[in-house]
Amino acid sequence: MRATGGVLHSTREDLGVGRRPAVADLEEHLREWSRPGGPFDPGLLAAHEENEAFPAEACAALDAWGLPGFYVPSRYGGRQESLDEFVALLRRIAARDLTVAVAHGKTFLGGVCVWAAGEEGPAGFLARQVLASEPVAWGLTEPGGGSDLLAGALTAGRHGSGWRLSGRKWPVNNATRGNLMCVLARTEPGGGARGFTVFLIDKRATPQGTVRPLPKMPTHGIRGADISGLEFDEARVPAHALVGSVGGGIELVLKSLQLTRIVCTALSLGAGDHGLALLRRFLTERRLYGRALAELPHARDAAGRAVARQFLAEVVAHTAARAAQQIPEQLSVVSAVAKAFVPSLIQGQLRLIGDLLGARGFLADIEGYGAFAKLERDHQVVPLFDGSTWVNRAGLAAVLPVLRPGRRRTASDAGSPVHWLRTDHALDPLDTDRLRLMAPRDAVLGALPGLVAELAAEEPESDATALARALLAECGGLSEAI
Ligand SMILES: Cc1cc2nc3c(=O)[nH]c(=O)nc-3n(C[C@H](O)[C@H](O)[C@H](O)COP(=O)(O)OP(=O)(O)OC[C@H]3O[C@@H](n4cnc5c(N)ncnc54)[C@H](O)[C@@H]3O)c2cc1C
């Protein structure tokens, strides 16, 4: 896939993934760690999965390599400068083992509210903790709440200069192993959009017995992860646990989710990489009717569709990660598109790969291919967390007028993705102050008519132009329907 001016590409090298030293360095370490006896040895990770045991060796290796530095913005002493780079790092880990990526990467989600609140929160304290490899959990969900954040019943009331919390957060990743959890709590009895507040809870600083871990939940996938919860019983926390403003919790969480939803796409991209690697090997190794499976037309067709899904997922994720820095005001739309689209696309891709692997996609213990069943189970959670596919689609439905392709913008417009999708474009630094609850417009779709016109002028007869015109016509139809 290639479009005008080098905006859309089709190879990982073109996308810039793998060029940055940190990504290449991590990949080299992951290769080393995956050897027999290493912390990422597939045999060891499969045994942990079987025993529902936490992949502690792999997480310790990532700590030692310095991954926690990428969870902390550079202004607080970390190495997080570009979301695109972080997505590439997490993708590499997910391509080895999705459970490890979920278990370790959770700290990114746990910290994001604090960074987004900036000076109004305990950012300095959290940065020191994360850089010392302390895991951080993010407690939004409650047994009675699920996707409906406004139904949250865990309450925080004033107590002296601090606060007192009661209620449950469940299910939450890393709730038991970590000492820190960012919690959304009801601070107005009537709730509502201004009735919730975020707190950073340090279990070690609460009176004994007032914060209790809930048992680890057995799960269908990511079986080794610490999926549990916390129960607060009149737990007193100090005033400096407050993150952002009192009553600003829902807004802060919704803005933070715009970043974490993009990060979730890294888990899907890594799962796709892993699945395609198994498939590639199978297509050449497996012989049927006297020839390699890769020569069977159906196998070639299905494999081609699986690869095409990966490219498409990659383009959307890459666009979203760069948009986070370049057009953060529009991220409510971009992140919802990415989260609604990429995990579902990869879920379908894994099904295609599973069908091709046949028995080997189903038998857990089979040499070399046993990882597939685990991978497919692990990935099933990605479409549902940080707002399910349907929650994100519902969010987009509410802003459909913004999604109509606008007037004929030319690609030379400042702010057009034609500029900031180029790998040689120096992105703005990630600025969470620019996040907005509602996007004023959508620059990506808005640029489409101009991009198609440019492509048509450059290559009037090409297949790419015909496809681009068809896409624009579809968008026109959608616009009418809206
Ligand atoms: C392994 C695992 C780890 C998790 N880790 C964490 C964590 O670390 N922190 C945390 O806070 N939570 C965590 N969760 C909870 C997760 O985020 C929830 O699954 C999520 O909040 C949705 O809740 P629910 O699955 O109960 O679905 P519900 O909210 O009960 O929704 C039921 C169905 O309705 C659909 N639906 C909901 N709202 C809408 C809508 N507006 N429009 C259309 N359809 C809709 C959903 O897609 C779903 O199909 C975890 C869950 C799991 C399984």
The ligand as an ORCA input file, in Angstrom:
! r2SCAN-3c Opt
* xyz 0 1
  C      -8.376     -9.734     32.208
  C      -9.018     -8.423     32.548
  C      -8.228     -7.398     33.049
  C      -8.805     -6.176     33.387
  N      -8.028     -5.179     33.923
  C      -8.608     -4.042     34.337
  C      -7.844     -3.036     34.975
  O      -6.638     -3.167     35.140
  N      -8.473     -1.929     35.419
  C      -9.806     -1.741     35.252
  O     -10.320     -0.721     35.668
  N     -10.578     -2.671     34.629
  C      -9.999     -3.813     34.175
  N     -10.765     -4.777     33.559
  C     -12.163     -4.530     33.337
  C     -12.452     -4.196     31.894
  O     -11.969     -2.914     31.565
  C     -13.948     -4.348     31.753
  O     -14.081     -5.510     31.017
  C     -14.624     -3.187     31.143
  O     -14.701     -2.201     32.110
  C     -15.999     -3.502     30.619
  O     -16.779     -4.145     31.571
  P     -17.507     -5.528     31.232
  O     -16.594     -6.371     30.429
  O     -18.052     -6.087     32.495
  O     -18.679     -5.179     30.252
  P     -19.988     -4.349     30.534
  O     -19.648     -2.955     30.817
  O     -20.854     -5.061     31.502
  O     -20.656     -4.411     29.100
  C     -21.443     -5.528     28.635
  C     -21.538     -5.488     27.128
  O     -22.116     -4.266     26.687
  C     -21.260     -3.607     25.769
  N     -21.367     -2.185     25.987
  C     -21.052     -1.504     27.114
  N     -21.257     -0.185     26.944
  C     -21.713     -0.022     25.680
  C     -22.116      1.099     24.903
  N     -22.058      2.334     25.394
  N     -22.536      0.884     23.644
  C     -22.574     -0.357     23.110
  N     -22.211     -1.465     23.789
  C     -21.782     -1.300     25.059
  C     -19.880     -4.151     26.066
  O     -19.034     -4.088     24.932
  C     -20.161     -5.578     26.467
  O     -20.266     -6.366     25.314
  C     -10.197     -5.996     33.217
  C     -10.988     -7.042     32.691
  C     -10.401     -8.232     32.369
  C     -11.274     -9.335     31.833
*
